[in-house]
């Protein structure tokens, strides 16, 4: 029952969204499914490269974007966001035997980030401030960035704390988060401007938070 909607997500960002037995799972997916139930929507997920989601919403290719999106001023010019549903900070992750213990130790090491993320924005800030002098390498997915770190192709990854912490826990002690940067970031669900879905989704979110 209910209205059919297409939700775009970069489904390679555990524990927030990832694939298990060919199905999308994770915190965001659970949340969206619960919202859909309460707002009487039928959700179809579409796996989209992260930096393609907001432009796609701008062109009405999708009805919503759910991909651990931090609500930012720049993004709010292009899309409408739901009320916030999750707090996240940025974090620095390295190999566990790395001499890097904070951003000040990176020097000319190469830092990996996911394209279009707030981690990329934060890393470029550090570069402008001269804290990082090395290369900032962008990856299409965070999974690729983590793999490059594990293989020693890069020295560090700057990314959302919950996702990096989850990766560290899964890494059998080979990777660790050595520093977090409080940014006050909050996640929201993104919609094309003036979407009719915003009201019903916020109402469902409010009820979910209450119970």
DRENPA-3360 file (N, C-alpha, C; in nm, 2 decimals, always signed):
BEGIN
1 = XXXXXXXX = +0.08/-0.12/+0.00/+0.00/+0.00/+0.00/+0.08/+0.12/+0.00 ~ +0.02/+0.24/-0.03/+0.08/+0.36/-0.02/+0.16/+0.41/-0.14 ~ +0.20/+0.53/-0.14/+0.27/+0.59/-0.25/+0.41/+0.53/-0.27 ~ +0.44/+0.50/-0.39/+0.58/+0.44/-0.42/+0.68/+0.56/-0.43 ~ +0.79/+0.54/-0.36/+0.89/+0.65/-0.37/+1.03/+0.58/-0.39 ~ +1.12/+0.65/-0.46/+1.25/+0.60/-0.49/+1.35/+0.68/-0.40 ~ +1.42/+0.60/-0.32/+1.52/+0.66/-0.23/+1.66/+0.63/-0.27 ~ +1.74/+0.73/-0.30/+1.88/+0.71/-0.34/+1.97/+0.70/-0.22;
9 = XXXXXXXX = +2.06/+0.61/-0.22/+2.16/+0.59/-0.11/+2.29/+0.53/-0.17 ~ +2.40/+0.57/-0.11/+2.53/+0.51/-0.14/+2.54/+0.39/-0.04 ~ +2.50/+0.27/-0.08/+2.48/+0.16/+0.01/+2.62/+0.09/+0.04 ~ +2.72/+0.17/+0.08/+2.85/+0.11/+0.11/+2.91/+0.19/+0.23 ~ +2.83/+0.21/+0.33/+2.87/+0.30/+0.44/+2.83/+0.23/+0.57 ~ +2.87/+0.11/+0.60/+2.83/+0.05/+0.73/+2.88/+0.12/+0.85 ~ +2.80/+0.13/+0.96/+2.68/+0.05/+0.98/+2.55/+0.13/+0.94 ~ +2.57/+0.24/+0.87/+2.45/+0.33/+0.84/+2.37/+0.27/+0.72;
17 = XXXXXXXX = +2.44/+0.23/+0.62/+2.38/+0.16/+0.50/+2.48/+0.07/+0.44 ~ +2.44/-0.06/+0.42/+2.52/-0.15/+0.35/+2.44/-0.27/+0.30 ~ +2.50/-0.36/+0.22/+2.42/-0.47/+0.16/+2.45/-0.60/+0.24 ~ +2.35/-0.67/+0.26/+2.36/-0.80/+0.33/+2.26/-0.90/+0.25 ~ +2.32/-1.01/+0.20/+2.24/-1.10/+0.13/+2.16/-1.03/+0.01 ~ +2.23/-0.94/-0.05/+2.17/-0.87/-0.16/+2.06/-0.76/-0.13 ~ +2.04/-0.74/+0.00/+1.94/-0.64/+0.04/+2.01/-0.53/+0.12 ~ +1.95/-0.40/+0.10/+2.01/-0.29/+0.18/+1.97/-0.31/+0.33;
25 = XXXXXXXX = +2.07/-0.29/+0.41/+2.04/-0.29/+0.56/+2.12/-0.18/+0.63 ~ +2.10/-0.17/+0.76/+2.17/-0.07/+0.83/+2.08/+0.03/+0.90 ~ +2.14/+0.12/+0.98/+2.06/+0.21/+1.07/+1.97/+0.30/+0.98 ~ +2.03/+0.36/+0.88/+1.94/+0.45/+0.79/+1.83/+0.38/+0.73 ~ +1.86/+0.26/+0.68/+1.76/+0.18/+0.61/+1.64/+0.14/+0.70 ~ +1.68/+0.09/+0.83/+1.58/+0.06/+0.93/+1.49/+0.18/+0.96 ~ +1.56/+0.30/+0.97/+1.49/+0.42/+1.00/+1.39/+0.45/+0.89 ~ +1.44/+0.45/+0.77/+1.35/+0.48/+0.65/+1.24/+0.39/+0.64;
33 = XXXXXXXX = +1.26/+0.26/+0.66/+1.15/+0.16/+0.65/+1.05/+0.18/+0.76 ~ +1.09/+0.22/+0.87/+0.99/+0.26/+0.98/+0.91/+0.38/+0.95 ~ +0.98/+0.48/+0.89/+0.91/+0.61/+0.85/+0.81/+0.57/+0.74 ~ +0.85/+0.49/+0.65/+0.76/+0.45/+0.54/+0.64/+0.38/+0.59 ~ +0.66/+0.29/+0.69/+0.54/+0.22/+0.75/+0.44/+0.32/+0.80 ~ +0.50/+0.42/+0.88/+0.41/+0.52/+0.95/+0.35/+0.62/+0.85 ~ +0.42/+0.65/+0.75/+0.37/+0.76/+0.65/+0.30/+0.69/+0.53 ~ +0.29/+0.56/+0.54/+0.22/+0.49/+0.43/+0.29/+0.51/+0.29;
41 = XXXXXXXX = +0.42/+0.48/+0.29/+0.50/+0.49/+0.17/+0.55/+0.35/+0.13 ~ +0.57/+0.33/+0.00/+0.64/+0.21/-0.04/+0.78/+0.25/-0.09 ~ +0.89/+0.20/-0.03/+1.02/+0.25/-0.06/+1.09/+0.15/-0.16 ~ +1.15/+0.21/-0.26/+1.24/+0.13/-0.35/+1.38/+0.20/-0.34 ~ +1.48/+0.13/-0.30/+1.62/+0.19/-0.28/+1.69/+0.18/-0.41 ~ +1.76/+0.29/-0.44/+1.85/+0.29/-0.56/+1.99/+0.32/-0.51 ~ +2.09/+0.23/-0.55/+2.23/+0.25/-0.50/+2.29/+0.35/-0.60 ~ +2.33/+0.47/-0.54/+2.39/+0.58/-0.62/+2.52/+0.63/-0.56;
49 = XXXXXXXX = +2.62/+0.66/-0.64/+2.74/+0.71/-0.59/+2.71/+0.84/-0.51 ~ +2.77/+0.85/-0.39/+2.73/+0.95/-0.30/+2.72/+1.09/-0.36 ~ +2.83/+1.13/-0.43/+2.83/+1.27/-0.48/+2.73/+1.29/-0.60 ~ +2.66/+1.19/-0.64/+2.56/+1.20/-0.74/+2.42/+1.22/-0.69 ~ +2.40/+1.20/-0.56/+2.26/+1.20/-0.50/+2.20/+1.33/-0.50 ~ +2.27/+1.43/-0.44/+2.21/+1.57/-0.43/+2.18/+1.63/-0.57 ~ +2.28/+1.62/-0.67/+2.24/+1.67/-0.80/+2.12/+1.59/-0.86 ~ +2.11/+1.46/-0.83/+2.00/+1.38/-0.88/+1.87/+1.43/-0.82;
57 = XXXXXXXX = +1.87/+1.46/-0.69/+1.75/+1.52/-0.63/+1.71/+1.65/-0.69 ~ +1.81/+1.73/-0.72/+1.79/+1.86/-0.79/+1.72/+1.85/-0.92 ~ +1.75/+1.73/-0.99/+1.68/+1.71/-1.12/+1.56/+1.62/-1.10 ~ +1.51/+1.60/-0.98/+1.40/+1.51/-0.95/+1.41/+1.37/-1.01 ~ +1.53/+1.32/-1.00/+1.55/+1.18/-1.04/+1.51/+1.08/-0.93 ~ +1.51/+1.13/-0.81/+1.47/+1.05/-0.69/+1.38/+1.13/-0.60 ~ +1.30/+1.06/-0.52/+1.21/+1.13/-0.43/+1.27/+1.17/-0.30 ~ +1.38/+1.09/-0.26/+1.45/+1.12/-0.14/+1.59/+1.07/-0.15;
65 = XXXXXXXX = +1.68/+1.13/-0.06/+1.82/+1.08/-0.05/+1.85/+1.05/+0.09 ~ +1.89/+0.93/+0.12/+1.92/+0.88/+0.25/+2.05/+0.82/+0.26 ~ +2.15/+0.89/+0.30/+2.29/+0.84/+0.29/+2.38/+0.91/+0.39 ~ +2.34/+0.91/+0.52/+2.42/+0.98/+0.62/+2.45/+1.12/+0.58 ~ +2.36/+1.19/+0.53/+2.38/+1.33/+0.48/+2.39/+1.43/+0.60 ~ +2.50/+1.49/+0.62/+2.50/+1.60/+0.71/+2.43/+1.72/+0.65 ~ +2.35/+1.78/+0.74/+2.27/+1.90/+0.70/+2.37/+2.02/+0.69 ~ +2.40/+2.07/+0.58/+2.49/+2.19/+0.56/+2.42/+2.30/+0.48;
73 = XXXXXXXX = +2.47/+2.42/+0.51/+2.42/+2.54/+0.43/+2.43/+2.52/+0.28 ~ +2.54/+2.47/+0.24/+2.57/+2.45/+0.09/+2.47/+2.35/+0.04 ~ +2.44/+2.25/+0.11/+2.35/+2.15/+0.06/+2.20/+2.20/+0.06 ~ +2.17/+2.28/+0.16/+2.04/+2.33/+0.18/+2.00/+2.43/+0.07 ~ +2.10/+2.48/-0.01/+2.06/+2.56/-0.12/+2.01/+2.47/-0.24 ~ +2.04/+2.34/-0.24/+2.00/+2.26/-0.35/+1.89/+2.16/-0.31 ~ +1.88/+2.13/-0.18/+1.77/+2.03/-0.14/+1.71/+2.08/-0.01 ~ +1.59/+2.01/+0.02/+1.53/+2.04/+0.15/+1.57/+1.92/+0.24;
81 = XXXXXXXX = +1.59/+1.94/+0.37/+1.62/+1.83/+0.46/+1.51/+1.81/+0.56 ~ +1.50/+1.69/+0.60/+1.41/+1.65/+0.71/+1.47/+1.71/+0.84 ~ +1.40/+1.70/+0.95/+1.45/+1.73/+1.08/+1.57/+1.64/+1.11 ~ +1.67/+1.68/+1.19/+1.79/+1.59/+1.21/+1.75/+1.47/+1.28 ~ +1.82/+1.36/+1.26/+1.79/+1.23/+1.33/+1.92/+1.16/+1.39 ~ +2.04/+1.22/+1.37/+2.16/+1.16/+1.42/+2.27/+1.26/+1.43 ~ +2.35/+1.25/+1.54/+2.46/+1.34/+1.56/+2.59/+1.27/+1.52 ~ +2.68/+1.34/+1.44/+2.80/+1.28/+1.40/+2.91/+1.38/+1.39;
89 = XXXXXXXX = +3.03/+1.34/+1.44/+3.15/+1.42/+1.42/+3.24/+1.36/+1.32 ~ +3.35/+1.44/+1.29/+3.45/+1.38/+1.20/+3.56/+1.31/+1.28 ~ +3.64/+1.23/+1.21/+3.74/+1.15/+1.28/+3.86/+1.12/+1.19 ~ +3.97/+1.09/+1.26/+4.09/+1.06/+1.19/+4.13/+0.91/+1.22 ~ +4.14/+0.84/+1.11/+4.17/+0.69/+1.13/+4.30/+0.66/+1.06 ~ +4.38/+0.58/+1.12/+4.51/+0.54/+1.07/+4.53/+0.39/+1.10 ~ +4.64/+0.33/+1.04/+4.68/+0.19/+1.08/+4.73/+0.20/+1.23 ~ +4.70/+0.09/+1.30/+4.72/+0.09/+1.44/+4.87/+0.12/+1.48;
97 = XXXXXXXX = +4.96/+0.08/+1.40/+5.10/+0.10/+1.43/+5.16/+0.23/+1.37 ~ +5.07/+0.31/+1.32/+5.11/+0.44/+1.26/+5.16/+0.54/+1.37 ~ +5.27/+0.62/+1.33/+5.31/+0.72/+1.43/+5.21/+0.84/+1.44 ~ +5.12/+0.84/+1.35/+5.02/+0.95/+1.35/+4.92/+0.93/+1.46 ~ +4.92/+1.03/+1.55/+4.82/+1.03/+1.66/+4.72/+1.14/+1.66 ~ +4.75/+1.24/+1.57/+4.66/+1.35/+1.56/+4.68/+1.41/+1.42 ~ +4.59/+1.50/+1.38/+4.61/+1.57/+1.25/+4.74/+1.64/+1.24 ~ +4.79/+1.68/+1.35/+4.92/+1.76/+1.35/+5.04/+1.67/+1.31;
105 = XXXXXXXX = +5.02/+1.54/+1.31/+5.13/+1.44/+1.28/+5.13/+1.40/+1.13 ~ +5.02/+1.44/+1.06/+5.01/+1.39/+0.92/+5.12/+1.44/+0.83 ~ +5.15/+1.57/+0.85/+5.25/+1.64/+0.77/+5.22/+1.62/+0.62 ~ +5.32/+1.55/+0.55/+5.30/+1.54/+0.40/+5.24/+1.40/+0.37 ~ +5.19/+1.33/+0.47/+5.12/+1.20/+0.44/+5.00/+1.22/+0.35 ~ +4.95/+1.12/+0.28/+4.84/+1.12/+0.20/+4.71/+1.09/+0.28 ~ +4.61/+1.17/+0.27/+4.48/+1.15/+0.34/+4.38/+1.11/+0.24 ~ +4.30/+1.00/+0.27/+4.19/+0.96/+0.19/+4.06/+1.01/+0.24;
113 = XXXXXXXX = +3.98/+1.05/+0.15/+3.84/+1.10/+0.18/+3.74/+1.05/+0.08 ~ +3.61/+1.04/+0.11/+3.51/+1.01/+0.01/+3.46/+1.14/-0.05 ~ +3.46/+1.13/-0.18/+3.41/+1.24/-0.27/+3.28/+1.30/-0.22 ~ +3.27/+1.43/-0.20/+3.14/+1.49/-0.17/+3.10/+1.49/-0.03 ~ +3.19/+1.44/+0.06/+3.15/+1.42/+0.20/+3.20/+1.54/+0.28 ~ +3.15/+1.56/+0.40/+3.19/+1.66/+0.49/+3.34/+1.62/+0.54 ~ +3.37/+1.50/+0.53/+3.51/+1.46/+0.56/+3.61/+1.52/+0.46 ~ +3.57/+1.53/+0.34/+3.65/+1.59/+0.23/+3.66/+1.74/+0.26;
121 = XXXXXXXX = +3.55/+1.80/+0.30/+3.54/+1.95/+0.33/+3.64/+1.98/+0.45 ~ +3.63/+1.90/+0.55/+3.71/+1.92/+0.68/+3.86/+1.90/+0.64 ~ +3.89/+1.80/+0.56/+4.03/+1.78/+0.52/+4.09/+1.89/+0.44 ~ +4.01/+1.95/+0.35/+4.05/+2.06/+0.27/+4.07/+2.18/+0.36 ~ +3.99/+2.20/+0.46/+4.01/+2.30/+0.56/+4.15/+2.29/+0.63 ~ +4.18/+2.17/+0.68/+4.31/+2.14/+0.74/+4.42/+2.17/+0.64 ~ +4.40/+2.14/+0.52/+4.51/+2.17/+0.41/+4.53/+2.32/+0.40 ~ +4.42/+2.39/+0.39/+4.43/+2.54/+0.38/+4.49/+2.60/+0.50;
129 = XXXXXXXX = +4.47/+2.54/+0.62/+4.53/+2.59/+0.74/+4.68/+2.55/+0.75 ~ +4.72/+2.47/+0.66/+4.86/+2.42/+0.66/+4.89/+2.31/+0.75 ~ +4.78/+2.25/+0.82/+4.80/+2.14/+0.91/+4.84/+2.01/+0.83 ~ +4.78/+2.00/+0.71/+4.82/+1.89/+0.63/+4.89/+1.94/+0.51 ~ +5.01/+1.89/+0.47/+5.08/+1.94/+0.36/+5.08/+1.84/+0.24 ~ +5.04/+1.72/+0.27/+5.04/+1.61/+0.17/+4.92/+1.62/+0.08 ~ +4.90/+1.51/+0.00/+4.79/+1.50/-0.09/+4.66/+1.46/-0.02 ~ +4.55/+1.51/-0.07/+4.42/+1.46/-0.03/+4.37/+1.38/-0.15;
137 = XXXXXXXX = +4.35/+1.25/-0.13/+4.30/+1.16/-0.23/+4.16/+1.13/-0.21 ~ +4.08/+1.15/-0.32/+3.93/+1.12/-0.31/+3.90/+0.99/-0.36 ~ +3.80/+0.92/-0.30/+3.75/+0.79/-0.34/+3.60/+0.80/-0.36 ~ +3.55/+0.72/-0.45/+3.40/+0.72/-0.48/+3.32/+0.66/-0.36 ~ +3.38/+0.56/-0.29/+3.31/+0.50/-0.17/+3.41/+0.50/-0.06 ~ +3.36/+0.50/+0.07/+3.44/+0.50/+0.18/+3.51/+0.36/+0.19 ~ +3.45/+0.26/+0.14/+3.51/+0.13/+0.14/+3.64/+0.13/+0.07 ~ +3.64/+0.20/-0.05/+3.77/+0.21/-0.12/+3.88/+0.28/-0.05;
145 = XXXXXXXX = +3.84/+0.39/+0.03/+3.93/+0.46/+0.11/+3.99/+0.38/+0.22 ~ +3.90/+0.30/+0.29/+3.95/+0.21/+0.39/+4.04/+0.11/+0.34 ~ +4.01/+0.05/+0.22/+4.10/-0.05/+0.16/+4.24/+0.01/+0.13 ~ +4.24/+0.13/+0.08/+4.37/+0.20/+0.05/+4.45/+0.22/+0.18 ~ +4.38/+0.25/+0.29/+4.45/+0.27/+0.42/+4.50/+0.13/+0.47 ~ +4.43/+0.03/+0.45/+4.47/-0.11/+0.50/+4.59/-0.15/+0.41 ~ +4.59/-0.12/+0.29/+4.70/-0.16/+0.20/+4.82/-0.06/+0.20 ~ +4.81/+0.04/+0.29/+4.93/+0.13/+0.30/+4.95/+0.23/+0.19;
153 = XXXXXXXX = +4.85/+0.24/+0.10/+4.86/+0.34/-0.01/+4.84/+0.48/+0.03 ~ +4.77/+0.49/+0.15/+4.75/+0.63/+0.21/+4.78/+0.61/+0.36 ~ +4.80/+0.73/+0.42/+4.84/+0.72/+0.56/+4.72/+0.74/+0.66 ~ +4.61/+0.80/+0.61/+4.50/+0.83/+0.70/+4.37/+0.85/+0.62 ~ +4.26/+0.83/+0.70/+4.13/+0.86/+0.64/+4.06/+0.96/+0.73 ~ +4.00/+1.06/+0.68/+3.91/+1.15/+0.76/+3.77/+1.13/+0.71 ~ +3.68/+1.09/+0.81/+3.55/+1.05/+0.78/+3.46/+1.06/+0.90 ~ +3.33/+1.04/+0.88/+3.23/+1.04/+0.99/+3.27/+0.94/+1.10;
161 = XXXXXXXX = +3.27/+0.99/+1.22/+3.31/+0.90/+1.33/+3.24/+0.77/+1.34 ~ +3.10/+0.77/+1.34/+3.03/+0.64/+1.36/+3.08/+0.53/+1.26 ~ +3.10/+0.57/+1.14/+3.14/+0.48/+1.03/+3.28/+0.43/+1.05 ~ +3.37/+0.52/+1.08/+3.51/+0.48/+1.10/+3.53/+0.40/+1.23 ~ +3.45/+0.43/+1.33/+3.46/+0.35/+1.45/+3.41/+0.21/+1.43 ~ +3.31/+0.19/+1.35/+3.25/+0.06/+1.31/+3.36/-0.02/+1.23 ~ +3.43/+0.05/+1.14/+3.53/-0.01/+1.06/+3.65/-0.06/+1.15 ~ +3.69/+0.03/+1.24/+3.80/-0.01/+1.34/+3.76/-0.13/+1.42;
169 = XXXXXXXX = +3.63/-0.14/+1.46/+3.59/-0.26/+1.54/+3.59/-0.38/+1.45 ~ +3.57/-0.37/+1.32/+3.57/-0.49/+1.23/+3.71/-0.52/+1.18 ~ +3.81/-0.44/+1.22/+3.94/-0.46/+1.15/+4.04/-0.55/+1.23 ~ +4.00/-0.61/+1.33/+4.09/-0.70/+1.41/+4.21/-0.63/+1.46 ~ +4.19/-0.50/+1.50/+4.30/-0.43/+1.56/+4.40/-0.37/+1.46 ~ +4.37/-0.38/+1.33/+4.47/-0.32/+1.23/+4.45/-0.17/+1.21 ~ +4.33/-0.13/+1.23/+4.30/+0.02/+1.21/+4.25/+0.08/+1.34 ~ +4.27/+0.21/+1.36/+4.22/+0.27/+1.48/+4.19/+0.42/+1.45;
177 = XXXXXXXX = +4.08/+0.46/+1.53/+4.05/+0.61/+1.52/+4.13/+0.67/+1.63 ~ +4.22/+0.77/+1.60/+4.31/+0.83/+1.69/+4.26/+0.97/+1.74 ~ +4.17/+1.03/+1.66/+4.12/+1.16/+1.70/+3.98/+1.19/+1.64 ~ +3.90/+1.26/+1.72/+3.77/+1.30/+1.67/+3.77/+1.45/+1.67 ~ +3.70/+1.51/+1.57/+3.68/+1.66/+1.56/+3.54/+1.69/+1.58 ~ +3.50/+1.75/+1.69/+3.36/+1.79/+1.71/+3.32/+1.89/+1.61 ~ +3.22/+1.86/+1.53/+3.18/+1.95/+1.43/+3.03/+1.99/+1.44 ~ +2.96/+1.92/+1.54/+2.82/+1.95/+1.56/+2.74/+1.90/+1.44;
185 = XXXXXXXX = +2.79/+1.81/+1.36/+2.71/+1.77/+1.24/+2.59/+1.68/+1.28 ~ +2.49/+1.70/+1.20/+2.36/+1.63/+1.22/+2.32/+1.57/+1.08 ~ +2.27/+1.45/+1.08/+2.22/+1.39/+0.96/+2.08/+1.42/+0.94 ~ +2.04/+1.44/+0.81/+1.90/+1.45/+0.77/+1.87/+1.38/+0.65 ~ +1.75/+1.36/+0.62/+1.71/+1.29/+0.49/+1.68/+1.41/+0.39 ~ +1.74/+1.39/+0.27/+1.73/+1.50/+0.17/+1.61/+1.47/+0.07 ~ +1.55/+1.59/+0.03/+1.44/+1.58/-0.07/+1.46/+1.69/-0.17 ~ +1.40/+1.67/-0.29/+1.39/+1.78/-0.39/+1.33/+1.90/-0.32;
193 = XXXXXXXX = +1.36/+2.02/-0.36/+1.30/+2.14/-0.30/+1.15/+2.13/-0.31 ~ +1.08/+2.17/-0.20/+0.93/+2.18/-0.19/+0.87/+2.04/-0.21 ~ +0.93/+1.94/-0.17/+0.87/+1.80/-0.18/+0.75/+1.79/-0.08 ~ +0.65/+1.72/-0.13/+0.53/+1.69/-0.05/+0.56/+1.59/+0.06 ~ +0.68/+1.52/+0.05/+0.71/+1.42/+0.15/+0.76/+1.47/+0.28 ~ +0.81/+1.60/+0.28/+0.88/+1.65/+0.39/+0.79/+1.65/+0.52 ~ +0.67/+1.70/+0.51/+0.57/+1.70/+0.62/+0.55/+1.56/+0.68 ~ +0.50/+1.46/+0.60/+0.47/+1.33/+0.65/+0.60/+1.26/+0.71;
201 = XXXXXXXX = +0.72/+1.28/+0.65/+0.84/+1.22/+0.70/+0.88/+1.28/+0.83 ~ +0.87/+1.41/+0.85/+0.90/+1.48/+0.98/+0.81/+1.43/+1.09 ~ +0.68/+1.42/+1.05/+0.58/+1.37/+1.15/+0.61/+1.23/+1.20 ~ +0.65/+1.14/+1.10/+0.69/+1.01/+1.14/+0.81/+1.01/+1.22 ~ +0.91/+1.09/+1.19/+1.04/+1.10/+1.26/+1.01/+1.14/+1.41 ~ +0.92/+1.24/+1.42/+0.89/+1.29/+1.55/+0.82/+1.18/+1.64 ~ +0.73/+1.10/+1.58/+0.67/+0.99/+1.65/+0.77/+0.89/+1.69 ~ +0.86/+0.86/+1.60/+0.97/+0.76/+1.62/+1.05/+0.80/+1.74;
209 = XXX = +1.09/+0.93/+1.74/+1.17/+0.98/+1.85/+1.10/+0.97/+1.99 ~ +0.97/+1.00/+1.98/+0.89/+0.99/+2.10/+0.88/+0.85/+2.16 ~ +0.86/+0.75/+2.07/+0.84/+0.62/+2.13/+0.96/+0.53/+2.11;
% end
